[in-house]
């Protein structure tokens, strides 16, 4: 299995409209905030103590995290199935 299949990033949008690629496991804290213009946003604290403000809601971010985990697990299951197929072929 290639290492690229085991690393999955999620794409978020900061308050300036710039795309950010974030490792979903690096998100420690999500705080729902509202700006002075009453525009809702989410303040993220990442594992290396960097704070990022994004336009996605905590629920949207959590869904992206779950999708990333599902992608990694699919890769693991496919690789595991291939290993068992090889073992079965060797025993035949």
N, C-alpha and C positions, 0 to 999 in steps of 0.2 A: 504494500500500500504506500502510495506516495505521501510525503509529509503535507503536501498541499491539500489533500483530502481531509486532513485532521485539523486544519486551521481554517476557521470560517469567520469572516468579519461581517459586521452589519453596517449599512450605510445610513447615516443620520444627517440631518440638515441643521446647520447652526443658524443663529438669528440673522446673520448676514446673507443667508441663502447659499452658503458654501457647503458642499458635501464633505462629510467626515467619515472615514472608515475606522470603526472601533471594534476591538476584540470584545465580544459580548461577555466574556468571563472577567473582563477588567472593570466592569461597572460595579461599584460598591454601593452607591447611594443614588436614588432618584428622588428629587423633590419637585413637586408641582408648584409653579410660581406664576405670578401675573405681573406684567410690566406696568409702567405708569399709564400706558395707553390701553390698559385692560386686555392686553394680548397674552393669552396663556402660553407658557413654555415650560420645559423641564430642565432643571439644573442637575447635571450629572457630576458625581465625584468618581473619578477613576482610581484604580488601585495604586497608582504612583502619585496620588494626591494632586492631580490636575483636575480643574473644574471646567466643565463645558456646558454651555446653554444651547439647547436644541428645540426645534419646533414640535417634535413628536411628543405625544403624551406618554406617561409611564406605561399605560396599557399597550400602546403601539410598540414601544421599546421591548416590553416583556414578550410580546408576540414574535418580534424579530429574533429575540434571544432563543425562544423555543424553536423557531424555524431553523436557526443555525445549529442547535443541538440535534435536531432531527436529521439534518443534512450530514452531520458527522456520524451519527449512529447508523445511517443508511450505508455510509462508506465502510464502517466497521463490520456491519452485518454482511455486506457483499464480500469483503475480504475474508471473513471467517468462513462463509459458505464455500468460497474457492479453496481454502485450506482443507476443509473437510472433503471436498470433491477429490482433491489430489490424494489425500490419505486413502480414500476409498478405492481410487484407481490403482494405487500402489499395492493394496491388499488383494486385488483381483488377479 
